[in-house]
Amino acid sequence: MVGRGKGKGREHVLLVVFPAQGHISPALQLAFKIVAHSSIDLTFLTSSSAVASILIGLPPTAPALNFAAFSQGNLHNDDDDDDDAKDYMHTLCKHGSQSVRDIIHSTKKGQGQGQGQGQGQGQGQGHPITRILYTTLLPWAADVAREFRLPSVLLWTQPVTTFLTFHYYFTGYEDAINKVRNQQGTEDDSTIQLPRLPLLSSRDLHSFMLPSNPFKGAINTFKEHLEALDAEETPPTILVNSYDALEEEALQAMIPKYKTMGIGPLIPSSVFDTRETTCEVVSLVPDLAQKSKDDCQWHGWLNSKAEGSVIYVSFGSHVKQSKAQTEEIAKGLLASGHPFLWVITSNEEEEGDEIMEQNLVEEIQEKGMMIVPWCAQFQVLKHPSVGCFMTHCGWNSTLESIACGVPMIGFPKMFDQPTISKLIAHVWKVGVRVNAAVDGIVGQEVIKNCIESVMDPDGIGRELNENVRKFMSLGKKAAEEGGSSHNNFKAFLQDMTGGTTTIN
């Protein structure tokens, strides 16, 4: 239930979201929570293609939102070319910032034409915009907010640890971090101890900091984030998709001039209720690729497997494995002797006619293993038969795995994934991490050994399972009434409404 006071005017939040699964999923969960627990109007702004995918998948029972869209042209955010990436970010800034301005103007004039949930897309709706929320990689949204003297709030969609790493990089630790990062690909094991963070080597740093990073200008986006925050006249608010018990040290280390609030994990609250979730919960987690509706044979396949016996393998929407790496993964999985459900996306298949040699495909089929183009990840992770998640260590996937009590094998490749893998294996100890050879390929023996470690009920596997269940419980407590994330979210709502909203 929601208590509503008589404020001077109705709050209307514009939530501007980077059009990628890792940003849209937590942003959508936050949007649902805001409208479900307050009288606040909310308009959700992202790319037209992302809005279309969201609207297709939302059930009628989902909290009502207004949606608006901007064009991203013919560009996509999954190219590895630096020039293409720069063009993509420039296009987002150009069209996105103009859409924000248009929505602000139209709602001021009472001419909002945004569409309700499931009806389409437009340019905002209802009362004038009073506040702008924006996700990671969109610092220009804060600049537009300042143009109109509107307060803005950053929704940080990566770990707090990565925010601090970038903050330290731009505030006095650049030379020290560069000394470590320049050891990438060498046998030098030099590390850096940043304040209140775990010991980091080059393999633990965000890929944007590394010499091998193909997106040379990307690190400047994070500098722009800090500049946007520092330009605020009042202490800026940062909402983070994490919780106190998970990143306690990092949250305590956050810069005092920022009002940092852990409100995670931003996942459907009903995920914590039972071991196996419902289709409706799954539909509240947007599937931008719309592949999970193609084939649900995997669900019956999981039902036929013993409890905790299945290895679930998925490397997200953007990670592309080479044919050589895919074959090593296949051989390692087969050698482990455990049944596995493996997601191989169309992105990986497009790299060539064959994702692996035909004899491996045949062996996988003969042994009754399952390869699918996509699946509803929450439903898989909640299934009792799943005992391990081999993951690229995307932040959403990591939080989902912890929330479902499934230990992980970290297989990071880029972005914040190396840092998250460090947290998984060495800080929280809820999984293990693969080690690549000199040529960058993770061999089948390494993969097999990692699986055996996680699935060993008497060795390290027991400790990993105990730890992941501990953090699962702590995440649930954080989200419950009186928990740290619940209290922070409540305080955030009250800040927006002048203290007129209460959550029961």
N, C-alpha and C positions, 0 to 999 in steps of 0.2 A: 504494500500500500504506500501511497505517496501523500505527504502533507504539503499543501500549497498555501503560501501566504499571499498578501496583496502587495506585490511589488509595484514600482512606479511604471514599469513597462515590461512587456513580454520579451524574454531573451530569445534571440534567434542566432544559432551558431552555424557558421559555414565551415564544414570539415573538408579540407582540400587534401586529396590522397594521391600519392604516387601510384601509377597504374601497374602494379605488380602484385602477385599473390601474397608475398611476404609483408606488404604494406596494407593491402585491402582487407585481408582477413582480420587483423587486430583492430583496424580502424572501424570496420563494420560492427565488430563486437562492442566497441566503445560507443558507437552511435546507438546501437540497440539499447545499451544500458542507460544512456542519457535520456532517451525519449521514454523508456519504460519507468524511470524513477523520478521524473520531473515533468513540469509543464513547459519545458524548453522546446522550441521548434528547432529542427536540425535539417540542414540541406547538405547532402553528401555529393561532393564534386570530384570527379575523376574523368578519365578518358571515355569517349563514347563507346568504344568496344568493351571496356571493362564494365560500364554501367549496363550494357545490353546483357552481358553474361550474368551479372548479379541478379537482374530482374527475372531472368529465365528461371533461376534456381530457387528463389525465395518462396517459402510456403505462405499461404494466406494468413497464418497465425503469427508471422514475424511482426515485431513492432513496426509501426508505420513510419517511414522516412520519406523525405522529399529527395529526389535525385536530380542532379544537373550534370552536364557533360561538356568537355572541351575536346577539340580535335588533336590527335597526335600525328596527323598526316598519314603518310604511308610508311612511317618509320616504326621500328620495333626496338624494344630494350634488351634484346637477347643477342645482339651482334657483338663480336669480339674485336671489331675494328674501332680504333680510337676516334677517327674522323666521324664515323657513323654515330658513335656514342655522343660526341660533342653536338652533332646535328640534332640528335634525338633530344638531348637535354635543352638545347636552344629552342627547339620547337615546343617542348612542354612549357618552358618559361614564357614564351611569346603568347601561345594560345591560352595557357592556364591563367596567367596573370590578367589577361584581358577578360577572360570569363569571370574571374573574381571581381574585377571592376564593374562589369556589366550587371552581375547579380546584386552587388551593393547598390548600384544606381537604381535598378529596377525595383528592388524591395523598398528603397527610400520613397519612390514614387507610387508605391502600392500597385505596381504593374507586374509583380512576379508571375511567371508562367511555368514554374517548375511543376513537374508531375508527381503525383503520389506514387507510392510503391506499386510496382507491377503495371504502371500505365505508360511509362515512357521516360522522356528526359527533357529537361528544359533549363530555365535560367533562374531558379530559385522561387520561393513561394512564401506568402504570409508576411509577417512583420519585418521591419528593417533588420538587416544584419547588425548584430551587436558585438560579435566576437568571431575571430577566425582561429580554428585549429588546423594544424598542418603537419604532415608526416615528414620523416627523414627524407632528404634529397630535394626538398622544396623550400629552400630558404627565402626564395623570392616572394612566397606567400606572406611572410612577415613584413617584407618591404611594402607590399600593397596595403597591408593592414595599417602601417604607419602613415601612408598617404591619406587615409581616411580617419586617422586618429582612433583606430579601433584596437582594443587589446588582442594580442595573439598568444597562442599556446602551442608549443611543440610537442607532438606525440612521437617519441623516440621509439622506433620499431626494431632496434638492435639491443644487445645487452648494454647495461650501464657501463660495463667494463670497456667496451669499444668507444663509448662517448668520452670517457676519461682518457683513453689512449690518445685520441685525436686532440683533446684539450691540452694534454701535456705536450704533445708534438708542437703545437702552435704557441706554447707559453713557456718556453725555456728548455725543453728537453729534445729539441729537434736534432741537434748534433749527436746526442747520446743514442737516440733511437736510430739515426742513420748509420751509426757505427755498427749497430747490431744488424740492421736490415741488409747492409752491404755484405754480410756473411752468408746470405742466401745461396744455397747450392755449393757451399764449401764444407770442409770438415770442421771448421771453427765452430765451437759450441758456445760462443760468447752470449751473454744474456744481459738483460737490463731489469733493474728493480725500480719500477715506478711506484710512487706513494700509494700505499694501501691496495696494490694490485699484485697478483701472482707474478713470479719470476717469468719473464717472457724472452724467448729466443726469436730468431727471424721466422721460424716456421709457425710461430704463434701470432704474428702480427697480422692486422688487417691487410688484405692483398693490395689495397690502394697505396700502402706505404712501401711496397717492395719494388726493387728494380725491374722485376719481371712483369709488373703490372702493365697490361696493354692499354689501360685507360689513364693516360698520363695526366690529364687535367682533372680527374675525378676528385683528387684529394682537396682541390680548391673548394669544392662544394661544401666540405666539412668546415673549412675556414670561414666560408660565407655563413654557415649556420652560427658559428661563434660570434661573428660580427653582427649578425641579426639580433642575437640574444643580448649582446652588449649594448646595442643601440636603444634598447627599451628604457623608458624613463623610470619605470618601476621594476622591482625584481621580477624577472621573467619566470613563468611557470613551465616546467618540463614534466610531462606525463611519461612515465616509462613502463613498457610492457615487461615488468619484472616484479618481484616481491621481496620484502625485507629479508626473509630467511634464506632466499636463494642467492642474493648478491649483497649481503649485509655489509661487507667491507667496502665495496664499491659505492653503495648508496651513502654510507657514512662519509666517504671521501669526496662526495659531490661538492662542487664549489658553493660556498655559503651564499654568494650573491644570486644563485639560482634557487628557485623554489621547486625542488625535485620531489615528485610524488610517485611512488611505486603503486600501480593500480592493476598489475597483472596477477595471474596469467589471463590475458584477454582471449578467453575461449568460452564456449557456451557453458554456463554454470552447471547444467544438468550432466555434463561429462563426468563430474565427480560422483554422481548419484549411484550408478551401477557399473559393473564391469563391462557390460555390452550396451552400447548406445543405440538410439533409435534413428530411423531415417530422417526424421524431422530435425534432430540435432545436427546431423550431417549436412542437411540442406542449409542450415544457418552458417555454414562455413563455405564461402563461395568457391566454386570450381571454375576458374576463368577459362580453362581449356575445354570444359564441358565434355570431358571424356569418361567421367565416372558413370554416366548413364548408358554407355555403349554395351557393357557386358558385366553382369554380376555373378558370373560363374565362380569367381573367387570366394564368394561368401559360402556357398555350399562346400567348396573345397576346404575352407578353413574349418567348417563344422565337422569334417571327417577326420581331423587331426587331433592328436593327443594334446592335453593342456601343456602350454609352455614349450612346445616342440618346434614351432615354426620360426624361421628367420624371415623377417620382412625386409625387403631391400628397395629403397627408393632414394633417388638423388635429386629430387625436386624438379622444378619446371625449367631451369636454365642450365643446369650442369650437363655437359655433353662428355661422355666417356669415349675414348678412342676404341677402335676395334681391338687393339692389343690389350687394353685395360679391361674391356668387357669380357674377353676370353679368359683372362686371369681371374676375374671375379667368378665367372661360371665354373672354372676348374676348382677354385677354392670352395665354392658352395657345394659342388658335387662331392668333393673329397671329405667334407665335414660329415656327410651322412644324414644331415638334418633336412627335413622338407623345407622348401622356401617358396615364398611369393615375391616375385621380382617385377617391379615396374620399370619398363623400358619405354620411354616416351617417343613420340614421332620425331622429336628434335634429334634424338640419337640415331634413329633409323634413316633420317635424311642424309646423314653423312656419307652413306654408301649403300650399295645394294644389299650388303650383308652386315649385320651387326656382330656376327661371329661365324666361325666355320660351321658348315652344315652338320658335321659329325657331332659337334657339341649341342646343337639345337636338337638333333635326334636323340642324344643321350638324355637331355633334360626331359624331353617328351616321354621317352621310354620309362623313365623313373617316376613319372607322374608329377613332376614339379610344375609350377604355375608361373607363366610370364604373361603380363597384361600391359596394355598401353597406359592405363591409369586406374585408380581405384579411390574409393572414399577413405582417406587415410585415418580419420578418427574411428571409423567403423572397424578398420583392420586392427589398429592399435588397441582398441577396447576388447577385441576378441580374445577369449581365454586361451586359444591355441598359440597365440603369438608370444614368443619368449625372448625375442631380440630384434632390434631395429638397426639395420645397417643404413646409415644416413649421411647425407652431405653436410649435416650440422647447420642447416638453416635454423634461424631462431624460432620460427613458428613450429617447425618439426620437433625441435628440441623440447620446447615447452609442452607440446602435445604428448610426446613420449613420456616425459616426467609425469604429466597429469594422468596418464594411463598406467603408470607403474612399469614401464618397459625399459630395461637397460639397453644401451646403445653401443654400436661400433662406429666410431667417428671416421668418416672418409671425406675430409674437407678438401675443397679445391680453391675457392676464391671468396672475395668479399670478407664478411665477418666470420666465415666458417672456421678458419684456423684458430681464432681466439675462442670461439665457442667450443671447439674440440678440446682445447686446452682445459677449459672449465669442466667439461664432461669427464675427462680422463684423470685430471690431476687435482682439481679443486673439489668438485662435488663427488668424484669417484662413483659415477653412475654408469660408467662405460669404459671402453678402451679405445685406443686410437691406432690406426694403421700407420706403418712407416714405409715410405716409398724408397725404391732403389735409386741409384745414381741417375738412371735414365728417366726417373719420374714415375715409373710404373710400380704399382703395388702388386707384388707377386702372389701367386696362389697359396704358397705355404704361409705367408704372413696372414692372408685372409682366413685360411683354415685355422691357424693358431688363435686368431682373435675370436673366431666363432667358438672354438673349444673353451677358451677362457671364460667367455660370457655365459655359455651354456653349462659349465661345470657346476653341479649343485653342491659340491663339497669344497671347492676351492675359491678362487676369486669371484666366481659367479654368484656365490651366496652373498658375499659382501656387496657386490654391485646391486643385487636385487634388494637387499636390506636398505641400501642408501637411496635407491630410486623411490622405493616405497615411503621412505622417511620424507623425502622432498615432495612426493605426491601428497602426503598428509599435510605437510606444512603449507603447500599451495592451496589446498582446500580450506585450511584454517584461515589463511590470509584473505580468501574471498568471502568467507562467511561473516555474518554480523559480528562486529567487534574485532575482526581481523584487520591487519595493517592495510591491506589493499582496499577493503570495504570502507575503512575509516578515511583513507586518503581520497577515495572516490566521493564519499559523502562530503568531505571538506571542499573538494573541487566544485561540486554542485552548489554548495552553499555560498561559495565565493562568487559563482556566476549569478546566483539569484538573490544576492544580498542577505543570505541567511534564511531565506523563506522556504527552503526545501528540506524535508526530513525523510529519511528512508527507514522503514520498519522492517 
